[in-house]
Amino acid sequence: MPHLDRDSFIELLDRLGSPEDEDVLEAARQIDHRVKTAGVSWDDLLVPPPQAAHLDIDGDDDEFEDEQPGPFSEDAPPAVVSAADAEADLALIERLLGEFGLAAETRRELEDFKADLAAGEFTAADHKYLRSLSSRLQSRR
């Protein structure tokens, strides 16, 4: 998609901070034009970052083996949703997949959420994102 060339698109986004209103307006119009011409939506472009996996870069993962992670540390396991929330979230995912014409990437993400729910790995952050996605889709109707 030449209209969504990352480097030139970022340059346009940077121009949105210009003190000159004309620059800001022109950049916004170019961004809008490129997105529409490429046939994508903001929802397609602004996907949440993948959940970061803990990587042991230096291979020394036992350096602090006696320490327990605190509730806000990067090593703390993410909170998973309750069984009742998981059941409601699964029903919501099925409804979203059935009622909305979703982009392929969004469909894949929802299918991944279903797998996470089945494995007991669906987190509170996933729950929050799913509810937000549902609200955005409902507001489009």
KEPA-524751 format. One line per 3 residues: their letters; for each residue x negated, y negated, z of C-alpha. Coordinates in steps of 0.2 Angstrom, whole numbers, plus 5000, padded with zeros to 4 digits. Example, Ala and Ser with C-alpha at 12.3 -4.5 7.8 and 13.67 -1.06 7.14 Angstrom:
KEPA-524751
AS = 4938/5022/5039; 4932/5005/5036
end
This chain:
KEPA-524751
MPH = 5000/5000/5000; 4990/4985/4994; 5002/4973/5002
LDR = 4998/4980/5019; 4979/4980/5017; 4974/4980/5035
DSF = 4960/4967/5035; 4970/4954/5025; 4985/4958/5036
IEL = 4975/4955/5052; 4969/4938/5044; 4987/4933/5042
LDR = 4991/4938/5059; 4977/4928/5066; 4983/4912/5056
LGS = 4999/4913/5067; 4989/4905/5081; 4984/4890/5070
PED = 4988/4873/5077; 4994/4868/5060; 5013/4872/5058
EDV = 5011/4873/5039; 4998/4887/5041; 5009/4896/5054
LEA = 5024/4895/5043; 5015/4901/5027; 5007/4915/5036
ARQ = 5023/4921/5043; 5031/4920/5026; 5017/4930/5018
IDH = 5018/4943/5032; 5037/4945/5030; 5035/4946/5011
RVK = 5021/4960/5012; 5032/4970/5024; 5047/4969/5013
TAG = 5037/4972/4997; 5029/4988/5005; 5047/4994/5010
VSW = 5043/4997/5028; 5051/4990/5044; 5043/4983/5059
DDL = 5048/4998/5068; 5038/5008/5056; 5023/4997/5059
LVP = 5024/4994/5077; 5023/5012/5084; 5017/5015/5102
PPQ = 4999/5020/5104; 4996/5038/5106; 4994/5044/5124
AAH = 4976/5043/5128; 4968/5059/5132; 4955/5059/5145
LDI = 4938/5062/5136; 4922/5067/5145; 4910/5057/5135
DGD = 4894/5061/5145; 4898/5079/5149; 4896/5076/5167
DDE = 4914/5079/5173; 4910/5086/5190; 4901/5071/5196
FED = 4916/5066/5207; 4924/5083/5210; 4928/5079/5228
EQP = 4938/5064/5224; 4957/5064/5221; 4964/5052/5209
GPF = 4975/5038/5216; 4992/5034/5209; 4986/5021/5197
SED = 4969/5028/5192; 4966/5033/5174; 4964/5051/5180
APP = 4981/5052/5189; 4993/5064/5180; 5007/5055/5171
AVV = 5024/5056/5180; 5036/5068/5171; 5054/5065/5171
SAA = 5067/5074/5181; 5077/5089/5175; 5092/5078/5173
DAE = 5083/5065/5164; 5075/5078/5153; 5092/5085/5148
ADL = 5099/5068/5144; 5084/5063/5134; 5085/5079/5124
ALI = 5103/5075/5120; 5098/5057/5115; 5084/5063/5104
ERL = 5096/5075/5095; 5109/5061/5093; 5095/5049/5086
LGE = 5090/5062/5074; 5107/5065/5068; 5115/5048/5067
FGL = 5101/5037/5060; 5091/5036/5044; 5074/5037/5052
AAE = 5057/5035/5045; 5047/5051/5043; 5035/5045/5057
TRR = 5049/5041/5069; 5057/5058/5066; 5040/5067/5069
ELE = 5038/5057/5085; 5055/5062/5091; 5052/5081/5086
DFK = 5035/5079/5096; 5046/5072/5111; 5057/5088/5110
ADL = 5041/5099/5111; 5035/5089/5126; 5052/5091/5135
AAG = 5052/5110/5132; 5034/5110/5139; 5038/5100/5154
EFT = 5026/5086/5148; 5038/5072/5144; 5033/5058/5154
AAD = 5042/5043/5162; 5033/5032/5149; 5040/5043/5135
HKY = 5057/5041/5143; 5056/5022/5144; 5050/5022/5125
LRS = 5064/5033/5120; 5077/5022/5128; 5069/5007/5120
LSS = 5070/5015/5103; 5088/5020/5106; 5092/5002/5110
RLQ = 5083/4995/5095; 5092/5007/5084; 5109/5003/5091
SRR = 5107/4985/5089; 5104/4987/5070; 5122/4994/5068
end
